[in-house]
Every structure is written in C-alpha cells, then in structure tokens.
Amino acid sequence: MTVCFCFYSLHYPVQGLATTHDSPIVLMKTQEQDNNRPARACQVDIPEQPDSAVQETSFAADACDASSDLQVLDHEPIPDEEWHAQNGQSSALESQSNHQHGTYGYGSFPHTLRTGHDGHHKSTARALAPDLVRGLLMVLMALDHNSMTLQSWDHGTAPQGENDSIPVHEWNRPIAHHIRVLTHLCAPGFTFLLGMGIVYFGRSRTNLGWSTTRMAWHFLTRAVVLTLVMIVIGLGITWGETWFLNIVLFALAVDYLLSGLIWLVTAKTEKMLAFIILKVLPEKKEDEASEPLLANRRGLEDIAPDRAIIRAADISWHMHNVVLSALAVATIWWNIWLSPTNGHCGVEPVQKLPDTTWARIWFYPVFDTDGRIISVFPPLAWISFAILGLVAGRIILARSWSTKAITIGNLLAGITFTIVFVGTRFLNAGNLSEGCLHMPEHERPDAPDNQYLASWRSFIYLTKYPPDVAYWAFTMAGNLVLFAFFSVIPPRLATIIFDPLLVFGTSALFFFVGHLTLEFALAKPIRHWFGHVLAHPDPWNPDQPAVGVDNLWIFFGCWLLVLAILYPLCKWYGGFKRRRGSDSIFRFF
C-alpha cells in the first residue's frame, strides 16, 4: 500500500460526487497503484491543467516541454499524453498535429485528453473562444488607433469627452461615435483575458514543476519586459519627445504582476482554509468512506471521510471566489471614491492623492510635459478587470463544462452586467460624468432631469479615463456576449472563417507592436497625399488644427492594409514562438 496525494476531479469521482474546483486541496487516499500506470498527480498542490496548450495572455500553445519526445504542432504534452507517448501508445493529438491551429473544442474552455473509467481516451481540444475574442479585439483596436494616427476625427464618442468630470457639448460624427463604442470593449477585454490566462498559466507551469518562486519571478520579468517595450514604443512614435507613453502596456504589466501574485496567494490560502474548515466541519451521518484516509497514520485527518474533504474544499473555493469578486467590485468603485469631484461636473475638486506624478500615475491619467510622461491607463484603475478574469478562469477550469453550460453561463453573466449598467444610469450611481452632458437634447425645455435618459447616445456615454462603474459593466457585458457567441461556433468552421482572428489572437503583443509601427509609418505619407485641415485639434499638438484623412474609403483601406500585412507576420511569429522553451522571452509576445 502506498500513500498518494491525488486531486478529486470529475473524471475520478469520490463517493459518487461529480464536482471539482480550482482548489489546491489534496485528497489523501490509500490505494494500490496500477503497475502499468503511474500514480495520478502524486504530491502536487494544484490540479492538472485541463489543457496545458495555453499561455497566460493568448491561450495559444504554450509551456512546451522541450525534453518531451511528443511533438505536436500547437500542443504541449499534458500528463496523460506524456504517459502514452512514453509507453508507445498513440495520442489523440498526434493524429491532428498537422492541423494549422492544433485541435480546438467548443466553448471558452479547453477539453483535455484523459483516460475515462472505461480506459478509453476522451477527446482533447484547446481553448477556442478566448483566442477568437482576443483576435477580434485586436482588429477593433487597430481600427480605433487608425483614427488616431490618421487624425480622422476626435478620439472619443464626444470631443474632449470620456474623461472624469469633464463637460461635453457635442457628439462626434456618427461613424466615429459608432467605432468608438465598439472599441470600448478592447482594453477591458485584454485585461480580463490577462487575468483569466493567469489561471491557465499557473496550472500549466505547475504541471511542468515550476515552483511558486519561479512563477512569481516570471510575473515580475514579464511586467518589466512589457514596460521596456512600452518605453521603446513611446520613444519611437514620438521621436524621443515622450519616454513614458502608457497607452495600455504599463497598465497590463502592473496588473499582470499583481494579479499573478494574487493568484499565487490564493492558491496557498485556499488550501490552508480548507484544512481549517476540515477540522471544524461537523461530521454528517451520510459521510461514508470505503476506508479511512491515511489509515496507518495518526491525527484528525486519519478519520476524515472523502466527502468531508470535498465539502471543505468546496467551501474554501467558494469563499475565495467571493473574496476575489468583492475585491473586483471594490477596485472599480475606488475610481469613483478617488475622483476629486466624485464624478460630478461643477463641483469644487478635492485632491485625494498627493499631487505628484508618481503618486497619481497609479490611479489617474497623467500628462506631464516637463517629465515627458503621458499615461492614460492608470494600472490600479484597471485591475478590477484582471481580477474578474481570475474568477472566470477559476470557474471555467473548475470542471469540464458542456458547450451549453459555457454559453448559458456567459450569457447570464453578460445579462447581470447589463443590469448593473442600466442601474448606474437610472440610479445616477457609479458614473464619473454626472452633470457633464450639455448636448442640444439636454438643453431642451422638456429634457428629463436624468441626463442619461435624454437620448440613446446619452444613455451609453461612458467615462474611460479612468473607467467608471458604468464603463466596467457595459464593456464586461459586451465581452461576455462575445464569449457566448464564439463558444457555440463549431471548431472546424471557426478555423476556416475566423482564421485571421485566431492568428492575431495567439500573437497579441507582437500584433500590438506591429500595428502601431505600421499605422504610424503609413500615416505620414497618407496624410501628406490625402489629408487636409480639419476642425478638431491635433492630438499631439492641441494648439494646432489637425491635418488628417476623413475620407472613409482611405480610412478603412489603410486599416485593412495594416491587417493584411500583419496576418502573415503574426502567422510566422506564432510558429516561431511555439518552437521556443516554456520560459522563453519570445513567448511574452
């Protein structure tokens, strides 16, 4: 008899229960081991990764074990695959390794190759919906930045709008308004996927034997790399005038580091809390076990039945999800609490943080011309989206959900956020634009007292810098609906129709750097040949009128040209990075 620390999962149920969580709780079970099959997940602290072919931000193939003999195009060996490869048995993945994108499955979660109770292998697939959502957001981001580089119109739904407690008096032109509303989904979606991917990353690297210290060092290294990339981009596109140009990367870097550390702490405290609960949990009569756990050892754990351990793990998992959810809510509401005017126009501002650049940069947009610093994405103002991603990742990896369950879950979550958004409008709470709308419809004698009910544009007017609760709820609802949509698309159809989205979505940072480089490089000659003086100010020199391109054929043509150039480049880079090691710096891109 040998003692093995194994995780309870849907595929290996204990006492008939069919649920498992993203909990680092171990079950101590005394059993005989199969001579032909190594012990399952012995002495590990985190359950095995449902599909280790993901990376922390793109859900692409990642964490490839360079020492493995199993070579699969888009997949790394997961525990079951490694065993079958070593024992001469074919993997379900090998038969599909010639597919362009590897093996995909329905839903926003990855299925895995596992051995069922009957000894047959279950199908394996990697995450599909996250890649598709990320790819679509990359395309929309390029469209949004295209208007900025070509200076086609004011960058916002309203000129000078989308800022905390800044009055606005007119709407942007219709096409500009509609594009901006769509592209509001981008930054929240990226940050949400970043947090969600951290859970995948932690599972994958734990399977490769990474320690907590090594993962923490990885989080720090990635944050430093993202910050350095931001500095290089800033110096390049401003010709050295601005060295710190945070148009999203610095926020992602800091939020990635903090969210990664939160995940590591959660993995430890969840186990600790479960064992505390196990000691105080009253024993129920229906708790029966086929044999005592660790029967040959002394202590309270010797007589703890399987179901008591499962209940303790469940309670700890749910409690941690509640705490993380509460933290996500608190970290979006503090944008309201820290606002100098609490989000109201016409109110005397009260400074709530030291009036220094390096104190304000964490919570407020900063424009410091003397210090050559521009930061429009304060990291701590955006971290709520990453924490929501942690919660989503924990839930998605808690068990093998069906496509229907994933779709319904995303839709229900989207409806919940929609209700929150509507509540912010009718209750005049959670907005950083109270009393700030002064459009013609608000000046009519019969205009409603609630400014957000004066028109549909007023109702969806959002403050992004920093994001308020209305923006948070609106964009999360939109992203979750996208998840639900992409969850039901058959994988074969998706890999054909949405191939560019998959290519862009699995090389996100490479796309980001590439699209900015191309758009700024193309903008200068295009503006020279087709541009003319426009009514709005130059975004880089507000004292001068913009010289831009407002012809829509040229505008959309330039955007499509950038995407066409980036497609083969991103496709090449995706293959290149898959051949790197699990901790290669190239995987950061």
N, C-alpha and C positions, 0 to 999 in steps of 0.2 A: 504494500500500500504506500502510495506516495501522496504528499500534500501539494496541491497545485492551487494557485490563486487565479481564478477564472472569472470572467465577466458574464453577468446574466445578459442575455440578448434574446431577441425574438426568434432567432434561429436555433438557440439552445435553451429552451424554456425550462424553468424550475418550478415544479409543483403546478404545472398547468397554466402559470401566468404567462401572458403574451404581451409584455410591455417592457421597454428598456429606455434608458435616458442617457444623455450626455454626461453621465455621472462617473467620476473616477472611483466608484465604490467597488471593492472586490468582494467576491463570494469565495469563502474558504470551504472547499468541497473535498472530501476524501474519496478517492476513487482509483480504480485500476486504469492504467493508461493502455491504449491500443498499441501493440508492439509495432504496427505498421504505420502509425500516425503520431507525430509528436504531440505533446500536450498543447492544448489550445491556450494561447495568450497567457502563458505562465508568468507570474510575477511582473505584471505591468500595472501601471497606475491609470491608464486611460484606455477606453475601449478601442478596438481596432477600427481603423479608418474605413468607412463604407466604400470609399473609392479613393485610393491614395493618388490617383491621377489628377490631382488638382494643385493649384498653387494659391498662395494667400490672397492674391487680388484678382486673378483672371480665371480661376477654376480650370486652367489648362493642364496638360500633362506636367507633372512636377515630381520632385523628390525622387528622381530615378536613381536607383541603386546601381552605381557603376560596376559593382562587383558581381552583379547578377548575370547569369547566362541567358536569362529570358529577355529577348529583345522584342519589344512591342512598340509600334510607331508612336502612339500617344499615351502609353500607359507604363507605369512602373509596376514591378511585382508587388502584389499585396500578399499577406501571409499565406492564403490558400494557394495562390498561384506559384509562389516560391516552392512550396512543398511538392506540388505536382510536377513542376519543372525539374526539380532535383530527383524525383523518382520516375522520370521518363514518361509521365502522363501528359497528354496534350491539354493546353489551356484553351478555354473558350475564346480568350482574347487573341491567341496566336492566329486563329483562323481568320480573324478580321483585321490583322495588323496592317494589311495593305490598303485599308480604307484611308481616305485622305485625312479624316479627323479622328480616327480611332472609333470607338464604339460609344454610341450615345443612347440614352434612355429617355423615357418620358419624364416630365416633371422637373422641378427645380432642385432635384437631389440626385446623387449618383447611386445606382444599384451596384452591387458587388458580386464578385464570384465567390460563392460559398458552397460548402457541402451540406446538403439537406439531410434530414433524418434517414432518407432512403438511400443515401450515398451518392445521389446524382448531383451534378453541378447546376447551380442556378445561374441565370443569365447575369452578365456583368455589363455595366454601362457607366459612363462618366457623366458629370453634370452637364446639362444642356441649356436649360433656361438661363442660368447666370451668365453664361458666355453670350447668349443671344441678347439679353438685356444690356449687358455691358457694351457689346458691339453697337447696338442701336444708339446708346447714349454717346458713344464716341462719335458716331456720324452726326448726331444732333449738336454735339459740342463744336465740331468743325464748322457746322453751319452758323452757329452763334458767333464764333470767332472770325468767321469770314466777313461778317458785317462790321466787325471792329477793325480788321486790317484794311478793308476797302473803304472804311468810313462812310458806309452807305446811309446810315441814319444813326440817331442817338441810340446808345446801347441800353435799352430798357423798354418796359411797356409804356413808360411816360418819360419825357425828357427830365433829366436830373432826378428821376424817381428811384424807387426801390431802396431808399436809404432811411435809416432811423430818424423819424420826426422831421422829415424834410417835406415842405408843402409842394404839391404838384398842381399844375393848372391846365394841362392839355395832354391828350393821349398821343402816343406815337402813331405813325401811319399804320393802316390795318395789317399789311404784310409783316411789318416789323413787330407789331404787337403780338400777332399770332405765333411767329417764330420764337419770340422771347418766352411766351407762356409755355410752349413745348420744351424749350431748352432749360426751363427752370428745373426739370427733372434730373439734369445731368449731375451736378455736384452732389446732391443728396444721394442719388443712386450710386455714384462711385464710392462715397463714404460708407454707405450701407453695405455694399458688396465687400468693401475692405474689411469691415468688422465681421461679416459673415464668413469671409475667407479665412480669417484668423483661426476659427474653429476647425475648419478643414485642415489648415496648415498644422495646427497643433496635433491633430490626430495622425496625420501623415508622418510628421517628424518623430513622434513618439514611437511609431512602428519601426522607424529606422534607428531607434536607440538614442535619439537626442535627449540630453539632459535639460532640466529647467534652465540652468545657467546658459547653456548653448543657445536655447531658443531666445532667452532674453537678450543675449548678445546679438543674435540675428535681428531682432526687432530694432535694437539700437543702431546696428550697422545700416539697415535699410533706411531708417529715418535720416541718418547722416547722408547716405547716398542721394536720397530724394532732395534733401536740402541743397547739396552741392550741385545737383542737376538744375535746380531752380536758380541758383546763382549764375551758373553758366548761361542759361536761357535769358535771364534778365540782362546780363551784360551784353549778350549778343543782339537781342531785338531792340535794345535802347542805345546801342552803340556806346556802351560804357557809362551812360548817364545815370543809370539806376542799377545798383549792385544787388539789392534785395527786392526782387519783384515777385511777390507772392500772389499769383493768380490762381492757385489752388494747391501746388505741390507741398509747400511748407505746412499747410493745414493737414494734408494727408499724411505727411511724415510724422508730425507730432501725434495725430490721432491714431496712427498705426502703432506707434510705440506705446502710447498709454493704453490703448485697447488690448494690445498684446500682453502687457503686464497685468491688466485686469483679468484677462483670461487665465494667465498662469496662477494668479492668486485664487481665482475661483476654483480652479482645478484642485488646489490644496485644501481650501476651506470647506469645499463640498464634501470631501472625504472625512475631514475632521468632524464636521457637523453630523454626518451620517452615523459615525461611531458613537457620538454623544447621544444621539437620538436612540440608537440601538440599545444603549444601556438603560434608558429611562422609559422606553416604549413598553407599555403593558402587554403582556403576552395574551393572545387570544386563544380560545379553545380550538378554533378551527385551524390554528397554525400547526401544521403537521409536517414532519420531515421524515424521509425514509430512514435517515440515520442522523445522529448528532454531527454537527460540523466540528472538525478537528477533535474527534472523539478521544484521541490519545493524549490530548493536552488539557491543561487546567486553565480555569478562568471563566469569565462570563460568556466569552464567545464560544466555549465548548458546547453549550446547550442552546445556542441561538438557532432557531429553525430558519429554513430558507426564506419563508415568507416574511419573517421579521426583518431580515436583512433587506429584502426587496422594499418593504414599507419604509424602512429608514432611508434607503437610497432615494426612493420616490419623494419623500418629504423634503430631504435636503435639496434635491434637484429642483423641485417646485419653489422652495424658499429662495434659492439663489436666482431663479428666473424672476421672481417677484422683486427682489432687491435690484437686479440689473434693470428691470423695467422702470422701477421707481427712479433709479439713477438717470435713465434716459429722459424721463419727464423733467426731473429737476434741472438737468443740464441744458434743456431747451428753454425752460422758464427763466433761468438766470439771465438770459438775454433781455428779458423784459425787466427783471429786477435791477440789472446793472445799467439799464438805459438812463442817461442823465435826465430825461424827461418822462421816464416810464412809458415811452412810446406815444406821447401826446404833443401835437404841434401847439405852439402858442404858450407853452409852459416854460418858466424860467429853468434852465438846466442846472442840475446839481451834480458836480463831479463825484463819482463813487469809487474811482480808482485814482492812484497817483497820476498826475498829468505828465508822464514821461513816455517816450516811445516804447521802451521795452517793458513797461507795465501795461500799456494799452494794447499792444500788438496781439496779446493772447485773447482779448475779448472784443476789441473794436477794430474797424478798418483804420488804417494809419496811412497818412500821406505826409511824409517828412522829406521835403525837398532838400533841406540842408544836409540831412544824413543820407540822402539818395536812397530812401526806403519807400516803397509802395506795397502795402499789404491790404488786400481786400477780403481775404478769407482768414479771419482770426481762428486759430485752431480750436480753442476751448468753446467757441460759439458754435462749432460744427460737430463736436464729439458725440452729441446725442445720437446722430445717425449711425455712427460706428457702433455704439453700444446696442442700438436696436439690431444691428447686424449680428452682434454676438448672440443675442437672444434668439434671433431667427435661425442662426446656424446650429445652436444647441437643440432647438426643437426639430429642425429638419433631420439632423443626424441622430435623433433620439431613437428612431426605429425605422423600419422600411415602410414608408408611406406609399399608398397607391397613388396613381396619377389623379384619380378623382379627389382623394383626400387633399393632395397638394393644391390642386386647383381651387377647391372649395375653401381651403384654409387661407390661401392668398386673397381670394375674393372677399371673404369675411373680414380679414384684416384690413383690406382696402376700404370696405364699407365703414368699418369702425373709424378709420382715419378721416373718411369723408364726413362722418357725423361730427367728429371733433372740429373739422374745418368749418362746417356750417355753423357750429356752435360759437366759434370765435367771431363770426360775422353778426349773428343775431344778438349775442350777449355782449358784444364790444369788449371782449377779453382776449388776451393773447396776441394783440396786434401792436406793431410799432409804427402805425400810421393813423392813429386816432386823431380826427380833426384835420387831416392833412390833404384831403381831396377837395379841390376847388375847380372842378371842371364845369363847363356850361350847365350840365344836368344838375349840378349841386347848387347852382345859383338861381334856379327857377323858383317861383313863389310856392309851387306845390311840391317841392323836393322833400323827400322824407327826412325825418330827424336823423335816422341812421344812414350815414353817408354810403355805407356798403350796399344799400338797397336801392340806390338811385339809378343804377344801370348794371348790366351783366359784367361790364368791364370793371366797374367799381367793386362788384362782389368778389371778383377773382384778383383784384390788385394785391400784390404781395410785396413784403419787405424782405429783401435778401441780404442786406448788408447792415447788421448781421441778420441771420434768419430769425423770424419770429415764429410763434406757435402756429399761426395760420399757414405760413410757408411750409413749416415742418409737416403739418397734417396733409396739406394739399399735395405736396411732392411725394410723400410716402404713399398716399393713396394711389397716385398715378403709377409709381414704380411697382407697387404690389399688383395692380391690374395688369401691367406688362408681364410680370412673372406668371400670373394666371394664364394669360394669353399664350405665352411661349411654352407653358407646361403641357398644353394639350396638342401641340403640333407633333405629328409622327416624326421620329428622328430621321428616317430616310428622306422625307420631304424637306425637313429643315436643313439638312446638309446640302441639299441641292438649291433650294430657293434662297436660303439665308446664308449661303457660304461666305459672302463678304463680311457679314456680321460676326460669324464665328472666327474668321481670320483676324478682324480688328479686335474682337473681344478677348482673344487669347494673347495679344501682344499690346496691352493697353498703354504702358508707359512709352514704349517705342513709338506707338501711334501718336501719343501726345507730343513728344519731342518732334516727330516728323511733320505733323500737320502744322505746328507753329512755324517751323523752319520754312516749309513750303509756302504757307499763306503769306508770311511776311516777305519772302523773296519774290513771290509773284505780284504782291500788292503794288510795289513801287512802279514797275513798268505798266501795269494795267491802269493804275490811277493816272499815270503820265499820259497814256494814249486815250483813255476813255473818261477820265474824271473831269469834274468841273466844280466850281464853288457852290457849296450847299448852305442851307440856312443854319444848320446846327454847328456848334463849335468843334474844333479839332480836339479829339480826346487826349492827345499827347501835348497839345498846346492850347488850352482853353481860351486864351486871349485872341486866337485867330480862327476864322471860319474854316470849316473842314473842306478839303478838296477830295471828293470821293466819287464813287461809282454807284449811282442809284438805278441804273438800268437793270431790270430783273433778269434778262437773258444773260447778261455778262456776270451778274452776281451769282446765279445758280450754276452757270457754266464754269466759273472759277472753282466753286465748291466741288462740283463733280470731277473736275480735272485733278484736284488735290486727292480725292478719294481714289481715282483711277491710278494715280502714281503710287499711292501708299499701299494699294492692295498687293501687288507682287512683292513689295519690300517687306510688308508685315508677314506675308506668307513665308518668305525666305527666312525671316528672323525667327518665326515660330519654330521652323525645323531646326534652325541653328541652336536655339536655346534648349530644345529638348535633348540635344546631344551633350549638354553640359552636366556637371555634377549637381547634386541636390542643394549644395550651398554656393553654387556659382553666382558671382555678381551679375552675370548676364540674365539670370532668371528674375532679377529685380525689374527688368524692362518688359 
